[in-house]
Amino acid sequence: EAQVTQNPRYLITVTGKKLTVTCSQNMNHEYMSWYRQDPGLGLRQIYYSMNVEVTDKGDVPEGYKVSRKEKRNFPLILESPSPNQTSLYFCASSLNGIGAKNIQYFGAGTRLSVL
Amino acid sequence: GEDVEQSLFLSVREGDSSVINCTYTDSSSTYLYWYKQEPGAGLQLLTYIFSNMDMKQDQRLTVLLNKKDKHLSLRIADTQTGDSAIYFCAGGGSQGNLIFGKGTKLSVKP
């Protein structure tokens, strides 16, 4: 089954404790992206990757890191989480970021609380 | 850059039609999309429309595109309680990404 898998689904942590949210897709997609969703602000893009070893900042990259060593995986790293990073995070992938039909497939989300 | 605007809330009665509206600023998007987010879940593609089309119908869903006014709408006929969700309009950004509106929360009352 074609899917985007995020782990964990729920995470409670404390300020300053490094964490990683994993994302994996099994569709051989080139493009992957991380979003955060906050009430009243909708979806905002954190980072995206057009292909392996190519990553770029989205609209709200501060406090986050990503890597794309393999095509299928795109982990989101919070080196020193802060309470303002409490949010719902989504990973998404699409066949090709630049193209006529850019249908993105989303993971189920990771709800992060930073105390 | 691209900006996508939509109203935040819509409430309808079961059996009525729902119309969710969206306006966008960048007319270069080749496709425009509607995504649906059910409670506790990720976003799922609902439908999309090619930019040179005015209308697309898919069962209970009708998408209307007015390129002159940069206005996109989603009509859901015979709205059911299972249609209660957040609906996001999205267009293509310059980096190959999608720019999403803030989402319209549709509440369907029995």
Interface residues (C-beta under 8 A of the other chain):
Chain A: V4 Y31 S33 Y35 G40 L41 G42 L43 Q45 Y48 M50 D56 G58 F90 A92 N96 G97 I98 G99 A100 K101 N102 I103 Q104 Y105 F106 G107 A108 G109
Chain B: L8 T30 Y31 Y33 G40 A41 G42 L43 Q44 L45 Y48 F88 G92 Q95 G96 N97 L98 F100 G101 K102 G103
